[in-house]
Amino acid sequence: MTVSDLYAFDPKAVVTIDPFLPIIDRHFKQPKAGLGHDDSPVAHMWRTITNPDAPL
């Protein structure tokens, strides 16, 4: 989802993320342990993204 996609919106239109916040809040949650520390299937990816100088 992007709010600055020139192909989808009128370049003169002012687009805000405010209408999308309820959707984002419903579907994208950060785990309490933090990204990369919750033993999820993609935890290794988040640990690498947040700290690229410490390879796995």
Residue pairs with C-beta under 8 A, 6 or more apart in sequence:
1 20
2 8
3 9
3 15
3 16
3 17
3 20
4 15
9 15
17 24
31 37
31 38
31 40
32 38
35 43
35 46
35 50
36 43
36 44
36 45
36 46
36 47
36 48
36 49
36 50
37 43
37 47
44 56
47 54
47 56
48 55
48 56
